[in-house]
């Protein structure tokens, strides 16, 4: 027999798969979902907790624009879910995450410059366009930021690399958001990150693999050091 929270999981994943919920969108309130599916609000909360651990959504308390349950990724293969579940419950040293990112992403962007997967690069470009919104707060900005890096890695055409990057998304977002309170001039930092993202994508589209690899390495390492997490 299907448990009530599994019905909620299936409904949320279906909404994402059909495009009615997209990355950056907030889920309807617990009461709305519970009434629609005729389940308890406890079942809704349990489903949300599962999706949060899997890295599909993120929840934030409060009443601001980033409050509630926000979609931060699309559900992918069972391998992705397993890796996300493992990494989401592990306490990974920040330095290890950064080193792994540099290793994977520098290779991935260099390869993407050769593969030229237009669909992946177009997805990365759309995420950058969304990040140009000056009203974005740090939380929403970095959700899109992390998804941009995953999209770039998908452009390399290596399923395992893109799966590992998707699994690391939660850990990346965690250390990045931990750095935000240390930043006094967020608008300037956001503008710099936008420029660096555009430069990496332009290098990939221009077939300059080595340039893209250096730019993404400097980008990841530079933020890590500038926010005094090093």
C-alpha positions as a printed Julia matrix, in Angstrom:
230×3 Matrix{Float64}:
  0.0    0.0     0.0
  1.33   3.46   -0.94
  2.01   5.68    2.04
  0.47   9.15    2.14
  3.81  10.95    2.01
  4.74   8.92   -1.1
  1.65  10.34   -2.83
  2.92  13.81   -2.01
  6.37  12.95   -3.33
  4.89  11.65   -6.58
  2.74  14.76   -6.98
  5.61  17.19   -6.41
  7.94  15.3    -8.76
  5.14  15.19  -11.35
  4.62  18.95  -11.1
  8.34  19.5   -11.68
  8.5   16.99  -14.55
  5.53  18.61  -16.29
  6.97  22.09  -15.94
  4.3   23.43  -13.62
  7.0   23.88  -10.99
 10.43  25.13  -12.03
 13.74  25.8   -10.32
 13.32  28.82   -8.05
  9.56  28.35   -7.63
  7.97  27.98   -4.19
  5.77  24.99   -3.45
  2.15  25.69   -2.54
  1.54  25.85    1.22
  1.18  22.69    3.28
 -2.57  23.17    3.66
 -3.09  23.63   -0.09
 -1.16  20.45   -0.92
 -2.83  18.48    1.86
 -6.32  19.52    0.7
 -5.55  18.82   -2.94
 -4.22  15.31   -2.28
 -6.53  14.57    0.66
 -3.67  13.72    2.99
 -2.57  15.12    6.34
 -0.26  18.11    6.66
  2.1   15.77    8.54
  2.42  13.69    5.35
  3.17  16.83    3.36
  5.9   17.83    5.82
  7.41  14.33    5.69
  7.53  14.42    1.87
  9.15  17.86    1.93
 11.81  16.62    4.36
 12.63  13.71    2.03
 12.92  16.01   -1.01
 15.07  18.43    0.96
 17.53  15.69    1.9
 17.59  14.6    -1.75
 18.48  18.16   -2.76
 15.33  18.74   -4.82
 13.95  21.5    -2.6
 15.21  23.82    0.12
 13.16  25.16    3.0
 13.63  28.48    4.76
 11.74  29.84    7.74
 10.3   33.33    7.95
  8.08  35.45    5.77
 10.47  36.96    3.21
 10.66  36.27   -0.54
 12.89  33.22    0.02
 10.76  31.7     2.8
  8.95  28.4     2.39
  9.86  25.37    0.29
 11.71  26.36   -2.89
 12.56  24.05   -5.81
 16.35  24.04   -6.25
 16.86  21.07   -8.59
 15.08  18.62  -10.83
 14.75  14.98   -9.69
 17.09  12.86  -11.74
 18.16   9.23  -11.79
 18.2    6.9    -8.75
 22.0    7.19   -8.74
 21.72  10.95   -8.33
 19.22  10.57   -5.52
 21.45   8.07   -3.72
 24.47  10.31   -3.97
 22.49  13.35   -2.85
 21.12  11.47    0.13
 24.61  10.36    1.13
 26.21  13.75    0.69
 23.35  15.65    2.29
 23.84  13.7     5.51
 27.65  13.93    5.51
 29.69  16.68    7.1
 32.18  17.43    4.36
 35.17  19.73    4.98
 34.81  22.9     2.93
 38.33  22.56    1.56
 37.5   19.08    0.23
 34.36  20.38   -1.5
 36.3   23.23   -3.11
 39.11  20.95   -4.3
 36.61  18.48   -5.73
 34.73  21.25   -7.49
 37.91  22.57   -9.08
 38.93  19.08  -10.2
 35.55  18.24  -11.73
 34.55  21.63  -13.12
 37.88  22.53  -14.71
 37.81  19.24  -16.61
 34.11  19.57  -17.42
 34.26  23.07  -18.92
 37.32  22.15  -20.99
 35.44  19.11  -22.31
 32.23  21.09  -22.83
 34.17  23.48  -25.08
 34.85  20.49  -27.33
 31.49  18.74  -27.07
 29.41  21.89  -27.58
 26.16  20.55  -26.13
 23.89  23.43  -27.13
 21.01  22.32  -24.88
 23.2   22.31  -21.75
 24.89  25.6   -22.64
 21.55  27.24  -23.43
 20.27  26.08  -20.03
 23.34  27.59  -18.39
 22.75  30.86  -20.25
 19.11  31.02  -19.11
 20.22  30.59  -15.51
 22.66  33.49  -15.91
 19.86  35.63  -17.35
 17.74  34.83  -14.28
 20.66  35.8   -12.05
 20.77  39.27  -13.62
 17.64  40.25  -11.7
 18.89  43.0    -9.31
 16.13  42.13   -6.83
 17.55  38.66   -6.16
 18.65  38.08   -2.58
 21.74  35.99   -1.81
 19.7   32.81   -1.14
 17.93  32.77   -4.52
 21.06  34.01   -6.33
 23.15  31.13   -5.04
 20.45  28.54   -5.79
 20.66  29.63   -9.42
 24.46  29.89   -9.16
 24.8   26.26   -8.05
 22.44  25.11  -10.81
 24.51  27.04  -13.37
 27.63  25.13  -12.4
 25.76  21.82  -12.63
 24.45  22.78  -16.09
 28.0   23.56  -17.26
 29.16  20.15  -16.09
 26.29  18.49  -17.96
 27.7   20.13  -21.07
 30.71  17.81  -20.9
 28.46  14.84  -21.69
 29.8   12.67  -18.85
 26.88  11.32  -16.84
 28.94  10.36  -13.8
 30.61  13.78  -13.53
 27.3   15.63  -13.85
 25.71  13.23  -11.33
 28.47  13.84   -8.79
 28.18  17.6    -9.3
 24.41  17.42   -8.81
 25.01  15.43   -5.64
 27.46  18.05   -4.38
 24.97  20.86   -4.99
 23.67  20.86   -1.41
 27.16  20.88    0.12
 28.21  23.7    -2.22
 25.15  25.77   -1.36
 25.76  25.18    2.33
 29.27  26.57    2.41
 28.44  29.42    0.05
 25.53  30.57    2.21
 27.72  30.28    5.31
 30.0   32.84    3.67
 27.26  35.37    2.88
 27.15  36.97    6.36
 30.88  37.65    6.03
 30.31  39.75    2.91
 29.76  43.47    3.52
 29.29  44.52   -0.11
 26.93  41.89   -1.53
 25.9   43.93   -4.64
 29.56  44.29   -5.67
 30.26  40.6    -5.04
 27.15  39.58   -7.02
 28.21  41.79   -9.94
 31.68  40.24   -9.92
 30.25  36.7    -9.84
 27.99  37.54  -12.79
 30.98  38.76  -14.82
 32.99  35.66  -13.98
 30.1   33.34  -14.88
 29.65  35.07  -18.25
 33.36  34.84  -18.97
 33.41  31.09  -18.3
 30.38  30.46  -20.49
 31.76  32.67  -23.29
 35.05  30.73  -23.23
 33.19  27.41  -23.45
 31.02  28.64  -26.35
 34.15  29.97  -28.05
 35.81  26.55  -27.89
 38.52  27.84  -25.52
 38.71  24.88  -23.17
 41.95  25.78  -21.41
 40.8   29.35  -20.86
 37.46  28.16  -19.48
 39.22  25.73  -17.13
 41.45  28.48  -15.72
 38.56  30.91  -15.39
 36.35  28.47  -13.5
 39.26  27.48  -11.23
 39.98  31.13  -10.4
 36.25  31.74   -9.91
 35.76  28.91   -7.4
 39.02  29.47   -5.53
 38.63  33.25   -5.57
 35.23  33.21   -3.89
 36.48  30.7    -1.32
 39.39  32.98   -0.39
 37.57  36.3    -0.7
 34.95  35.2     1.82
 37.66  34.16    4.29
 36.64  30.5     4.29
 40.16  29.49    3.24
